Each structure stands twice: as C-alpha cells, then as structure tokens.
Amino acid sequence: MKIKLLYFPLLVVLISMCNISSSFGIKPISPEKNRTISSDYALVQLLIRSAFNADFAFSPVSPKVDNVDINNSIKRGSASELAQYLNNSVEVVLPDNAGTYSKAQAQMIIASFFAKNQVRSFVINQEGSSSNSSNFAIGTYSSTNNKNFRVYYVTKKVGNKELVQHIEFEQK
C-alpha cells in the first residue's frame, strides 16, 4: 500500500487530537490510565507507523544546516544542544513517556533519556520533505547499554530556523 505525504497533515491532526489536553496546560494522560484514550492512542500510533513504514513517495533533500546540527547534538547525546532546535511546544515520544511538552520540559525529558541510554552511535538513514514544508529524518541511535532505537523527527521552518516539532525514540 502506497501512502503519499499528502496524508501527512491528516496524521498530524490525529496526533494533535490525542494530545489536545496538553494544549490547555493539562498534563498528558498516559494510555494505561484510560482504555478509550489507550485505544485511540494505539490507533494513531499504528497509523503513523503504517504510514512511515510503507513505501511512500517523498522528495529526498540534502541535509539542511540545522538538520546537521540537530543530528550532531543527538550524536553527542546533548539535550542542551538539541534544545536550541526544539520548537516552543514539541511532541516527544520515548519508550516510557509520550506527550506534548514545552521546550524546557522536553529538554529535561530528553536529557533523562540520554543519561539512561548514553550514545554509542547515531546514523541518519533517510531524510526528506513534504508538501506542507515539513522536513523529516529517520535514523538509528545505538546506546552503550546495547539498546537500539529508531529515531524519527520532524522539523518545520519557524522564522529563519528549522525547529523540531516531533521527536521519537522507538526501541527496536
């Protein structure tokens, strides 16, 4: 099944619907606490994974300078460096935590992840862009505790800078 990046905005809306409570300053509800939210959350995750694991059309682009800097901050396991490239509100998905957070909260959460899973290597496998002027990167993060993670992040131009809107570390 081919999915074009034309469907990407629909996925963004679905993600937003699952995290709408955080837009009003309410702490995100973890999926385990509510069966309805859990099933919606699982459905959205399935849709996203299906879309991005499918053979879809994208336009390859050479890495943007900001993406190189984002990649380098992940390679160094530096949440403080990465924070320079986070939007004011960013969706963070980790194996034990998911939600939409402020830049400062996201930095602390990512710093905790980096501390638990110190970087051994980080390699970008694919980069591209979509028609809604978002860019994405998919890579592999290997930690010193022998865990591997699929890293996926989406950036969008805000002012004159590419800022991370979504970042995900999924354990392989």
N, C-alpha and C positions, 0 to 999 in steps of 0.2 A: 504494500500500500504506500503510495507516494503522498507526502504531505508537503505542500508548498509553504514557504514562510508567510504567505498570505494569511495563514491560520494563526500565526504567532500572536497578533493582537488579541484574538479570542482566548488564547491560553493566558495571556497577561490579565485579561478581565476575570477569568476563572480564578487565577491565583489571588487577585485583589479581593474577590468575593470571599474567599476563605480567610483572608486576613483583614477584613473590613473593621473588625473590632479594634485593631491596633491603630487605625486611622483616627480614632476618637480617644486615644490615650489609654485604652483598656489593654491590659496585658493579654497577649495571645493565649487562647485556650489550647492546652495540649490535647492531641487527638485521643489520648487514653481516657480523658475525663468525660467525654460525651460521645455516645455512639453515633448520633446523627452527624456531628461535626467530623467524627472519625471516618465515617463512610464518605462524606463529601471530600475530606482531605485526601483519602486514599484514591478516590476517583480522579481528582485533579492531578495527584502525583502520577497516576497511571497514564493519564492523557499526556502529560508533559514528557514522561519517559518514552511513551509510544511515539510521540511526535519527533523527539530528537534522536531516537534510536532508529527511526525509519529512514529510508533512502529519500531525502528531500532535497529540493533544489535550493542552493544558496550561491551567493557570489563570493568566491574567495577574494580576500583582500590581503595586501601586505600588512604586517602588524603596524599599528599606529604607534607613535612615540609613547603615548600614555599607556597603551597596552603593554609595550615592552617594559615600562616602569612598573605596571601592575604585576606583570609576570615576574620581574626581578624581586619585587617585595615578597611575593609568595615563595620564590626560590630561597630567599633568605629567612623565611618564616617570621617576617617582621610585620606585625599588625599595625604598629605605629606608622610605618612607611605606607602600608596599604590604605590606612585611614585617609591619607591625602586624596585618594581616588574614590572614596565612598561618597555617594550622594547623601544628602541630609537625612533621608529615610531609605533604608536598604533592607531587602529581604535576604535573610541568612538562613541557610538550610544545612544543618550538621547532623551526624548520625543520632545525637542525643538532644537536639534542640532545633527548633524551627520557628520563625516568626519574622515580622517586620519590625525593625528597630531603628532608633536614632543612630546617627553616625558614631557617637561616643559609646552607646551600648553595643553596637556591632563590633567596634574595635575591641572592647573588653571580651566579648564572646569569642571572637576570632583569636585573640591573644591566648585565651584559655585553651582553645583547640590546638594552637601551635605549641603551647607548653606541654600538653599531653601527647602530642604527636609531632615531635621535632622532625624537621625536614631532612631527608637524605637527598632527595632529588625532586625536581618539578619540571615536567616536559609538556610543552603545548603540542597537542595532536591535530587540532583543527581550529581555524579562525574563519569568521565570515561576517556578513552583514545582511540586514533585512531591508525590505522596502520602507519600513517605518523609521529608518535611520538609527536603528539599534545595531550594535556590534556584539559579537559573542566570541568566546574562546572556550575550548574544551581541552583539558589536559589531564595528566596523571601525576598525582602527588604521592611520593613514597616517603614513609617515615622511618625513623631509626628503630622504632619498635616493630618493624616488619609488617606494617599495615599499609595498604594501598588504597587511594581514594581517587575517584573520578571527580575532577574539578570542572565546574561549569560556571561561567559568569557572563553577565550581560551588561554592556555599557551603553550609555546614551550621551550625546553631546549636550552639555548644560553650560551655556555661555560659550567659552572658548576651550573647554576642557571635557574630555571623556570621563564620565563618572560611573562607577559601578552601581547598578540598580538592583542586581540579584547576584548572589554568590552561593554556590552549593558545593559541599564536600560530601560525596557519597562513597561509603566504604565498599570496595569491590569484594 
